[in-house]
Amino acid sequence: MVILDKRRTVAITAAGVLAVSLSACAQGGTTGSTTKDVTIRVATAEGVTALDPAGAYDTGSRTVHANIYQTLLTIIPGKATPVPDAADCQFDTPTTYTCTLKSKLTFHNDHDLRASDVKFSFDRMVKIKDPQGPSALFATLGNVQVVDEVTVTFNLKRADATFPYLLTTTAAAIVDEQVFPKDKLLPDTKVVGSGPYRLTSYKPGESAVLEKFADYHGVRPPENNRVDIKWYKASADVKQALTNGSADVGFRGIGPQDLKTLRDTDSLQVVEGDAAEIRAFAFHFKSAIVKKTPVRRAVAQLIDRATITKKVYDGQVTPLFSLMPTGFGGHTESFKNEYKEPSRAKAAAILAEGGIAAPVTLTLGYTPTHFGGSAGAEAAEVKRQLEASGLFKVTLKSAPWPQFQQQARAGTYDLFHLGWVPDFPDGDNFLAPFLKDGGFYQNGYKSQLANRLIELEVGSQNNVDRDSTFRDLQTLVANDVPAIPIWQGRMSVVAGKDVKNVLETLNPLFYFYYSYLTK
C-alpha cells in the first residue's frame, strides 16, 4: 500500500492556461462514513460496449466505468471545474502537467495503486487505439513520465487548455498493470478498478452487480451497499420495471411517451435537469453521392427541427442549430443563419446548381434503443421530410448498437443517426470529436481549415479568442455539412419516491454516479 503522502494544494495558473483550484483539502468524501444496508436496482435501455475503458467511449459504458474506476481528477455536482479524485495536479509549464497520488489508494484486488499504473493506463489506451475507444481524445499527449512511486508528469506536444478536463473522463480511468494486458482489451468479467464499487457479476447485455468497495479513497463514498443493474431492450421494458416495482431507478433509453406516463404514476418521481446531450445526423464520405456538397446542403435545407421535436419528442427536447449546444461560450446558430427556414424550393435550387438530378437515393441508418426509444421514429420523420420534397428517396436500415457502430464507421449508411454527450464542459468537445481527421465516427470528412481552427482554439489561453474561433468552426460546419444538428436534450431520471439524492446524480455530461443514491 502506498503510504507516502505528498499532497499539495495546487492551482492551474501556468502561463494563464487555466485558473482552476484543485484543493484536495477543500473536498470531503473518503471512506469511513456509515452506509445503510441499501440495494439500488437500476433499469436502463442504454447498452454497454466494453467494460475495459480503453475499448469504449459511449455513455452506457462510461456510466459503468465511472462507478468502478477512478480518475486523477473529476467533476462533482454543482462544480464545473475539475477537483482531485485520485491525485492533486498542476501545470508546471504550459506543456507539462504533474499529478501526485493521494495516499492509501488500492485496487479492488488489494493491489497498490502507484504512479506506474497511471502511466501504464495511458500508454495502453493510446497503444491499443481501439476504434470504439477514447484514444483520439489525447491527441496532444506526448508521453507520461513516472517521477517517483506517487508522481507522474504528462508531457504535452503543445499547450492544451482542455487537458485537466480530459483527466476527469473515463478515458483517463486508472487500471491495474498487473491485471490488464498492455496491447489488447481485458475480457469484461475480469476488470478491476479502484472506484467506489467493485464488479461482482456481469452478464453482457443483461445484468451487472456492483458492490461497495470498503477501501475506496475518493470524493464519492457510496451511500448504498450494492447496485443491481439490468439492461432492457426497449423503453417499454424500462417503464414496466419501474411501474411494477422491480426497479428503483430508471434512466436513459426511456421514450418521451413512456416518460409522460411515468410522470403520472403516483409511486414514482421524475427528476430532470439541463443536459448537454445532442442528436444529429452525420454523413459518411465513403459514399460517392454524399461527397457532393450540394447533396448535403440540400438535406440541411429541408430538415424541419420544430416538427421533429414536437412530433417525435412531444416538445421535451429543443431544436438545435449547431453541433455546439446553447449555454457554451462561442455558441452560434450557424445552421439557422445559413439556411433560415426549411424550404423545398431552396433545396431544389441547391441540387440544380450542383448539376444533381432528383430524386437522390440515400440510405439512412439508426440504432433502435442506444440513442433513446424514439430513434426509429426520429429517423422515420427525417425520411418523411426528405421524401415529401420529391428530391430524395430514403431507405431506412437499423442495427443493434455494437453492429451499428461498426457499420456507421465502415460507410454502410450514407447518413446515420448519432447522439453525443461531451466528456467535459467545453465547446471543443462538441466540435473536435466530429471534425478533426474524420472524427470519432471516422466518417471520412477531412478539412485542413477545421484542423487549423481546432488547433488554434485548443492552444489559446484567451476565452474571447477561443469563442471567436468556435464561431468560425460552427460556420464551417454549416457550410460543409459533415453533420446536421437536430436537437438538444434534458436528462430525466425516474425513481421510486423512497429513493433519495436523485438530484445529486444528475450531471449535464450524463455521468450517472450511483454513490449518492440511498433510501
N, C-alpha and C positions, 0 to 999 in steps of 0.2 A: 504494500500500500504506500502511496506517495504521502510522506508526512512533511516534507519541506514546504513551507508556506511563504511564497514570495508575492503575496498580494500587494497590489498597488492601486491607488485611486488614480484614474487616468482621464485624460480628455484628448479628443482628436482635434488638435489645433495646428499640426504641422503644415506650414505654408498655406494656412487658411483652407485646407481641403474640406474639413467639416468642423463643426463646433458641437460635438456630441459628448456629453458627460457620461462616462461609463463607470460610475462609482459602485463598486460591489457593496460597500458599506451601506449604501442607500437602499439596497434591496433586501427585503425579507425573503423567507421561503427556503428553508432547508428542512431536512427530515427531523423528526423528533416530536412533531405535534401529534396529538391523539386523533386517530382516524376511526370513524364509525364503521361498523361491520356492514357495509353497504355494497351491493352489486348493482351496477347500472347496465341495463340492457339496451343496446343501440340497434336501430334498424336503419338501413340506408340502401339505396339502389345504385350508389356510385361505386364501381368496382375498383379493384387493385391490380396494377400491372406487375409489380415486383416488390418484395419486402427488403431487398438489398437496395440501399439508397443510391448506389451507382447505376441502377438499372431502371429507374422510374422517375418521372417528373410530373405526373398528373396529380390532381388534387386528392383523388381517392387514395392513392399510395402515400402521398405526403402526409395525410392526416394520421395514418398508422405510424409512419416514420417519426412524426413529431412527438408521438407518445412513447416510443420505445428507444429512441436515440437522443443524444444530447448534441448541442452545437456550442461553439465557443461563445457566441453572443446570441441574443434572442430578442423578440419583440413581445412585450406584455400588454394586456388590456389597458387602454387608456393612455398609452405612450407610443408615439410613432417612431421613436428613435431607438437604436439598439441599447440593450443593457447586458451586463455579464450573465452568462449561464455557467459554462464550464471554465471560463477564463476571464481575466481582465486584459484589455487590449488597447493599443495606442499606435498612432503613426509616429515613427521616429524621423522619417523623411517622407516626402510625397510618394515615394515608391517603395518604402519598407514599412511593414506593419508587424508589430510584435505582440504576441499573446502569452500570458503567464497563467498556467493552470492553477485552479484552486486546489486545496489540499484534500486528501482522503477520497479522491474520485476512483470509483471501481466500476467495472462492467458487471452485468448480471451473473456472470460465471465466476465472480470474485477475482478476476484478473485486474491488476492495477491499470489505470488509465494514465499513460505517460505521453510525453511530447512525441515520442517515436510513433505512437498510434495516430496522432494528429497528422504527422507527415505522411504516414502510410495511407491514411484515409483519402487525402487529396491526391497523392501520387497514383493510387489505383483507379480512382474515379476518372482522372484525366487519361490514364493509360487504356483503360477498358473502353472508354468513349462509346458506351452503348448508345445505339440510335434512339432509344426511348429514355435515355438517361439525361443528366443535367450538366454534362461536362462543358457544353457550349457557354454556360454562364461565366466560366472562369477564363475567358479569352485573354484577360490582362495578367493572369498569374504566370510568373516566370518559373519560380521554384519555391519549395518550402525547406527551410533550414532548421535543424534541431540545434538549439543553443546549449541546452542542458536538459536534465530529466523533466523539467516542468515548463520549458520555454521554447517557443518556436517563432521564427521570423518568416513572414511571407514577402518574397521579393517580387515586385510587380514590374511588368515590362514597360509600363507607363503609368502616370498618375490616374487614379480611378476613384472618383468621388463616391461610387456606389459600393466599394469593396466591403466596408463594415456591414452593410445591409446584406450582402451576399453571404456573409458568415452566419446570418440568422436563418438561412434557408436550410431545408433538409438536404440540399445538395452538399452542404458542409457537415453533414452528420458524421460523428466520430465512431469508427468501428474498431474492433479488436484485431490487431495484426496477427495474433496467434490463432485466429479462427477464420478470418476471411481470406480467400486466395487473392493474390496480387494482380492477377491477369484475367480473371473471369468472375462471374457473379456467383454468390453463395446460394444454395437452394433455400427457398423461403422458410422451411421448417427449422433451419439451423441458425437463423440470425440471432444476434445478441447485441445489446446496446448498453448504455449507461443511463437511460432516461427514466422517467418516473414509473414506467411499467415494464414488466418482462413478459415476453410472449410465451405462453404455456401450451397453447393449442392453436393450430391453424389448418383449416380445410379450404384450399383455394376456391374462391367464388361462392363459398357457403358461410363459413363462420371463423371467428377467432376469439381467443380468451386472453385478456391482458390482466395480470395480477400486479398489485402494488409492489414496487421494489423498495425494500426496507432501507437499503443503504444508498438511496438516491441523495445526491447533494446538488441542489439546483434551485431554481426560482419557482418550481411548480410541484410542491409536495402534494400527492393525491389526497383528496378529502373523501375518497371511497377506497374500498379494498380491491375491487375487481370490476372489469368491464367486459361484458359479453357482446360481441359484435356479430350481427347477422346480415349478410348481403342478400338482397332480394332482386328479382328480375325486373320488376316494374313498380311504378308509383302506387298502383292499386294495392300491391302486396304490402308496401310500407304502411299505407293508410290502414289496412286491415290489422296489421300487427299493433299499431297504436290504439285503434279503437277497441280491439278485443283484450287489451292489457298485456299482451305478450312482449311488448317493448315499452321502455320508459322514455326513450328519446328517439326521435327520427329527424334526419336531415339529409339534404342533397338527394336529388332524384325524385322529389315529390312534385307532381304536376300541379298547375295552378287550380284546376278544378278540384282535385283531391285536397289541396291546401284550403280551399274555400270551404269544403265540407268539414275539415278538421277544426276550423275556426269556430264552427257551430256546435262542436262536441263539448258538453259540459265538463267532462273529466280531464280535458286537455287544455294546455296553454300554448299559444303561438307567440314566440318572441322573435322580433325582427330587427334588423339593423342595416344601415347602408353598406353596400359591398362594392368592391372594385371589379366584380365579375363582368365580363363582356361576352357577347356572342357575335360571331362574324361568319362570313363565307369566304374561303380562300380559293384562289385559282392555282392549278398546277401547270407550270410552264413546259412540261413534257408534251402537252397537247399542242398540236400544230395550230388549231383554231384559237386556243387560249393565248398563244404567243402574239396574236394580233391585238394590239392595244384597243382598236375601236370596238372589238367584241366585249372586252372587259368594261370599257366605259359605257357601252350601251346597256349592259346589265345593271351597272351602277345607276344609270339614269332612270331605270324602270322600278327599282326597289321602293316599295311603299312601307316604310318602317311603322308609321302610325297604325296601319291596318294590321300588321303582324303583331304588334304589342297589344292591341285591343282584341283582335280576333282569336289569337292563339294563347295569349297570356292574361287575358281579362284585365289589362291595364296594370298588372303587378310588376312590370318592368318598364323602363324608359327608353324611347328611341335614342339611338346613339349615332352621331355623325362624324366620329373619328375613332381610330383604334385606341387613343388615349381617352379615358372617361373623364367626365366632369369632376372637378374637385382637385385636379392635379395642375401644378404650375405649368403654364405654357399651352393649356388646352385650347383648341380652336375647333369650331365645327366645319372642318375642311370640306367634307362631302356636301354639306348644305350650301357652303359658299360656292362650290364648283358646279353642282347640279340643280340647285334650287329645289323645285318640286318634281315628283315623278312625272315623266312625260313620254308618251308613246311617240309623238311627233319628233321630239329631240333625239330619242334613241334611234329612230329610223334614219334620221339625217346623219347621225354619227356613223352608222353602218354604211350608208350610201356613200358618204365622203371617203370612207376607207375602202370602197370597192368590194364590199362584202355582201353577198346575196343572202336574203332571208327566205325561209327560216334557218337559223343557225342551230345545229344539233349539239346539245350538251348532256353530259352525264353528271348528275348531282348526287354525291354520297353523304350519308349521315350514319350515326350510330344511335340505336333506339333509346338507351337509358343513360349513358355516361354523362351526357350534357343535359340531362333532365328528361322527364317523361313526355314532354311536348316537342322533342326534337323532330320527330316524324311529322307532326302537324306543321311545324315551322318550315321544314323542307318542302312539304306539300304546298304550303301557301306561296313560297318563292316560285315553285314550279308553276302554280296557277297564275301568278302575276306575270311571269315571263311569257307563258304561252298565250295569255289573254291579249298580249300585244300583237300576236301573229308574227313576231320577229324571231322567236325561239321555239325549239322543240326539245323538251327536257325529259330525260329518263332518270327516275329515282332508283338508287341502289342503297341498301343498308347492310351493315355487318356488325357483329359484336365488337366491343371496344378493342381487344387485342388485335384482331384481324383488321379492324378499321384503321388503326394507327399505321400498320404496315402497308395497307393498300393506299392510304392517303399519301404516304411518302413515296410510294412506288409510282404514283401517277395513274392509278386505276380510275380516278374520277377527274373530270375537267374542273369541277367545282365541288368543294366539300365544306361541310358544316364544322365549325370548331368553337370551342369555348376557351376562355383564358382567365386565369386568376393570377395576379402578379405575385412574385416572391417577396417583394419589399415595396414600400410605399414611395415609388419614384417613377416619373413618367418614362424613363428609359426602359423599364421592364415591360412596357406595352408596345414599344417600337423596335428595339434591337432584336428581341426574340423572333420577330416576323420578317425583318428587313435585312439583317446582316448576313450576307453569303447564303441566302436561301432560307435562313431562319430555322426555328425548331422543327418545323414540319418538312424542311428541305423541299420546298415546292418549286425550286428552280429559278426563283426571282433573284436577279443579281443587278445591283445598281452601284456603280462607283460613287455616285453622289450620295446615296444613302449611307454607304460605308464611311465616307468622309464626314458627313454630318454627325453620325453616331460617335465616331472617334472624337469629334470636336466637343460634343456635349458631355461625354464621359470624362474627358480630361479637363473640362472647365471648372474653375473654382468660383465662378460668379453666377449667381442664380438668375440674374437678369439676362445674361448672355445665354445661359442654358435654356431658359424659357423661349427665347427668340429662335434658337436652333430647333427646339421641339416644334415650334410652329412651322418652320421650314420643312421639317420631316413630315408633318401631317399634311401639308400642302402637296408634297411629293407623292404621298400615298394616294391622295385623291386624284392626282393626275395619272399616275402609273397604274393604279388599281390592282396591286397584287392580292388585296383582300378588301372585302366590303364590310364595314362595321354595321351591326343591326341594332343591338340593344345593350343597356347597362342594367344590372340586376340589383336585387336586395337579397340578403341572407335571411332565411327563415328556419327556425328550429322549433319543432313540435315536441312537447314533453308532457308527462303526467303532471297534475297540479301539485303532487307531493315532491317533485324534483326541484331542488334549489340551485341557485347560482347559474341558471341558464344564460342570463345576460352576459356573464363573465366569459362564457365560451365563445361569444360572437366576436369575430375578427374579420375586418373587411377583406383580408387576404385569404380567408377560408381555411386557415389552420384551425382545426377543431380540437381544442385541448380538453381531454376528459378529466383532468386532475381537479377541476373546480366543482364538478358535479357531486351532489350528495342528496340525501333525503332527510 
